[in-house]
């Protein structure tokens, strides 16, 4: 096979050596999935990832210009409107999105907590961690992060322990993604309220965390789609 085209949002593109690419095969009138090995002639990267969020992901555009792929690296082929075989497990890969953004939220929590324990403005005799309003925010952050993590790990455990149920778990994966990304946004906001004005300074950990968690809201599935799917499931199961 010879592939020509572009793959947008190719996460990790500057370092990738094995790349899954879907392409339309005109002779079959089907879509196929290929394993492309890099580097090789015809593969270049367009530095299009000029994003305010997740800059470290290097999600640039991968350009393929007459790139040769051996027959054994054609992994799957499927009709229009169908999914590749690797997506036939209900979409368990969605859990990595939740894990990523909860990781950012955890960093924000750690930074804000450490700041509160050591920051003592001139108007106080003790660090701000002694203030009730700060303790309330720290408590909220812990509840939010623990709740989101427990949901994610519970669903991950079900996915591992019951392979026969995976296809029916797609709404659960979407729910985990929804809870995790929105929790991350709200938690970083609380962390910034604790730290105050220095949290918005360029190169500050919370400035980066604030930018990064925003990207989670735009990872598919979108919130409105997730809520629609969950609502439909509830309505169908209601007796």
C-alpha positions as CSV (number, residue, x, y, z in Angstrom):
1,X,0.0,0.0,0.0
2,X,1.0,3.6,-0.6
3,X,-0.5,6.2,1.7
4,X,-1.0,9.9,1.0
5,X,-2.8,12.3,3.3
6,X,-2.8,14.0,6.7
7,X,-3.5,12.8,10.2
8,X,-4.6,15.7,12.5
9,X,-4.0,15.8,16.2
10,X,-1.3,13.1,16.1
11,X,-0.5,13.1,19.8
12,X,3.2,12.6,20.5
13,X,4.1,13.0,16.8
14,X,7.7,14.3,17.3
15,X,8.6,11.0,19.0
16,X,6.3,8.4,17.5
17,X,7.8,5.3,15.8
18,X,4.6,3.2,15.4
19,X,1.5,5.1,14.1
20,X,-2.0,3.8,13.5
21,X,-3.5,5.5,10.5
22,X,-7.0,5.0,9.0
23,X,-7.3,5.6,5.3
24,X,-9.9,5.2,2.6
25,X,-9.1,2.5,0.0
26,X,-10.8,3.5,-3.2
27,X,-10.4,0.0,-4.8
28,X,-12.4,-1.6,-2.0
29,X,-14.7,1.4,-1.2
30,X,-13.8,0.7,2.4
31,X,-11.7,2.2,5.2
32,X,-8.6,0.4,6.4
33,X,-6.3,0.7,9.4
34,X,-2.6,0.6,8.8
35,X,0.5,0.5,11.0
36,X,3.0,3.1,9.8
37,X,6.6,2.8,11.0
38,X,8.6,6.1,11.4
39,X,10.9,7.6,10.5
40,X,10.8,6.9,6.7
41,X,10.7,8.7,3.4
42,X,7.5,10.6,2.9
43,X,6.7,11.2,6.6
44,X,6.9,14.8,7.9
45,X,5.3,16.8,10.7
46,X,3.5,20.1,10.3
47,X,3.9,22.1,13.5
48,X,0.2,22.9,13.8
49,X,-0.3,22.3,17.5
50,X,-0.3,25.9,18.5
51,X,-2.5,25.3,21.4
52,X,-2.9,27.0,24.8
53,X,-3.4,23.6,26.4
54,X,-1.5,20.3,26.6
55,X,1.4,21.8,24.6
56,X,3.6,19.0,25.8
57,X,1.5,16.4,24.0
58,X,3.0,17.5,20.6
59,X,-0.3,16.8,18.8
60,X,0.9,18.1,15.5
61,X,-0.3,17.1,12.0
62,X,1.3,14.0,10.5
63,X,1.8,14.3,6.7
64,X,2.1,11.2,4.6
65,X,3.4,11.6,1.1
66,X,3.5,8.3,-0.8
67,X,4.5,6.4,2.3
68,X,5.0,2.7,1.7
69,X,3.2,0.2,4.0
70,X,3.8,-3.6,3.6
71,X,0.7,-5.7,3.3
72,X,1.2,-7.3,6.7
73,X,0.8,-3.9,8.3
74,X,-2.8,-3.5,7.0
75,X,-4.4,-4.4,10.3
76,X,-8.1,-4.1,9.6
77,X,-10.7,-3.1,7.0
78,X,-14.3,-2.1,7.5
79,X,-17.4,-0.6,5.8
80,X,-18.4,3.0,6.0
81,X,-20.1,3.8,9.3
82,X,-18.4,0.9,11.1
83,X,-15.6,0.8,13.7
84,X,-12.2,-0.9,13.6
85,X,-11.9,-4.1,15.5
86,X,-9.7,-2.5,18.1
87,X,-12.7,-0.3,19.0
88,X,-14.9,-3.3,19.6
89,X,-14.4,-3.4,23.3
90,X,-16.8,-0.6,24.1
91,X,-14.2,2.2,24.0
92,X,-12.1,1.3,27.1
93,X,-9.3,3.6,25.7
94,X,-11.4,6.5,27.0
95,X,-10.1,5.8,30.5
96,X,-6.7,7.2,29.6
97,X,-8.3,10.6,29.0
98,X,-9.8,10.6,32.5
99,X,-6.4,9.5,34.0
100,X,-4.6,12.3,32.2
101,X,-6.7,15.1,33.5
102,X,-7.1,13.7,37.0
103,X,-3.3,13.6,37.0
104,X,-3.2,17.4,36.3
105,X,-5.8,18.0,39.0
106,X,-3.7,16.0,41.5
107,X,-0.7,18.2,40.7
108,X,-2.8,21.3,41.3
109,X,-4.1,20.0,44.6
110,X,-0.6,19.1,45.8
111,X,0.8,22.5,44.8
112,X,-2.1,24.5,46.5
113,X,-1.9,22.4,49.6
114,X,1.9,22.9,50.0
115,X,1.4,26.6,49.3
116,X,-1.2,26.9,52.0
117,X,1.0,25.2,54.6
118,X,3.9,27.6,54.0
119,X,2.5,30.9,52.8
120,X,2.1,33.4,55.6
121,X,1.2,36.9,54.6
122,X,2.2,39.8,56.8
123,X,-1.4,40.2,58.1
124,X,-1.4,36.7,59.7
125,X,0.5,35.1,62.5
126,X,0.3,31.6,60.9
127,X,0.2,30.2,57.4
128,X,-3.1,30.4,55.5
129,X,-3.7,26.7,55.9
130,X,-5.0,27.6,59.4
131,X,-7.9,29.7,57.9
132,X,-11.3,28.0,57.8
133,X,-12.1,29.2,54.3
134,X,-8.8,27.7,53.0
135,X,-9.4,24.4,54.8
136,X,-12.8,24.2,53.3
137,X,-11.3,24.5,49.8
138,X,-8.7,21.9,50.6
139,X,-11.4,19.6,51.8
140,X,-13.5,20.1,48.7
141,X,-10.5,19.4,46.5
142,X,-9.9,16.1,48.3
143,X,-13.5,15.0,48.0
144,X,-13.7,15.9,44.3
145,X,-10.5,14.1,43.4
146,X,-11.2,11.0,45.5
147,X,-14.8,10.7,44.1
148,X,-13.6,11.0,40.5
149,X,-10.7,8.6,41.0
150,X,-12.9,6.0,42.7
151,X,-15.3,6.1,39.8
152,X,-12.5,5.7,37.3
153,X,-10.8,2.8,39.1
154,X,-14.2,1.0,39.7
155,X,-15.0,1.1,36.0
156,X,-11.4,0.1,35.1
157,X,-11.7,-2.9,37.4
158,X,-15.0,-4.0,35.8
159,X,-13.4,-3.6,32.4
160,X,-10.5,-5.9,33.4
161,X,-12.6,-8.5,35.3
162,X,-15.6,-8.9,33.0
163,X,-14.5,-8.9,29.3
164,X,-17.9,-10.1,28.2
165,X,-19.5,-6.9,29.5
166,X,-17.2,-4.4,27.8
167,X,-19.5,-3.6,24.8
168,X,-22.2,-2.6,27.2
169,X,-19.8,-0.3,29.2
170,X,-19.4,2.5,26.7
171,X,-21.8,4.8,28.6
172,X,-19.7,4.1,31.7
173,X,-16.5,5.1,30.0
174,X,-18.1,8.3,28.8
175,X,-19.4,9.0,32.3
176,X,-15.9,8.6,33.7
177,X,-14.5,11.0,31.1
178,X,-17.2,13.5,31.9
179,X,-16.7,13.4,35.6
180,X,-12.9,13.4,35.4
181,X,-12.5,16.4,33.0
182,X,-15.1,18.6,34.7
183,X,-13.7,17.7,38.2
184,X,-10.2,18.7,36.9
185,X,-11.5,22.1,35.8
186,X,-13.3,22.8,39.0
187,X,-10.5,21.5,41.2
188,X,-7.8,23.7,39.5
189,X,-10.1,26.7,40.0
190,X,-10.2,26.0,43.7
191,X,-6.5,25.6,43.8
192,X,-6.0,28.9,42.1
193,X,-8.4,30.6,44.6
194,X,-6.1,29.3,47.4
195,X,-2.9,30.4,45.9
196,X,-4.2,33.8,44.6
197,X,-2.7,36.2,42.1
198,X,0.6,34.3,41.7
199,X,-1.3,31.3,40.2
200,X,-1.9,33.2,37.0
201,X,1.7,34.2,36.4
202,X,3.3,32.7,33.3
203,X,5.3,29.5,33.9
204,X,3.5,29.0,37.3
205,X,2.4,25.4,37.8
206,X,-1.2,26.4,38.2
207,X,-1.2,28.6,35.2
208,X,-0.2,25.6,33.1
209,X,-2.6,23.3,34.9
210,X,-5.5,25.8,34.2
211,X,-4.6,25.8,30.5
212,X,-4.2,22.0,30.3
213,X,-7.4,20.9,32.0
214,X,-9.4,23.0,29.5
215,X,-8.4,20.7,26.8
216,X,-10.2,17.8,28.4
217,X,-13.6,19.4,27.7
218,X,-12.9,19.1,24.0
219,X,-11.8,15.5,24.0
220,X,-14.6,13.3,22.5
221,X,-17.1,12.4,23.6
222,X,-18.4,15.9,24.3
223,X,-20.4,16.6,27.5
224,X,-23.7,17.1,25.7
225,X,-23.3,13.8,23.9
226,X,-22.4,11.9,27.1
227,X,-25.4,13.3,29.0
228,X,-27.7,12.4,26.1
229,X,-26.4,8.8,26.0
230,X,-26.7,8.5,29.7
231,X,-30.2,10.0,29.7
232,X,-31.3,7.6,26.9
233,X,-30.0,4.6,28.9
234,X,-31.9,5.7,32.0
235,X,-35.1,6.2,30.0
236,X,-34.9,2.9,28.3
237,X,-34.3,1.1,31.6
238,X,-37.0,2.9,33.5
239,X,-40.0,0.6,34.1
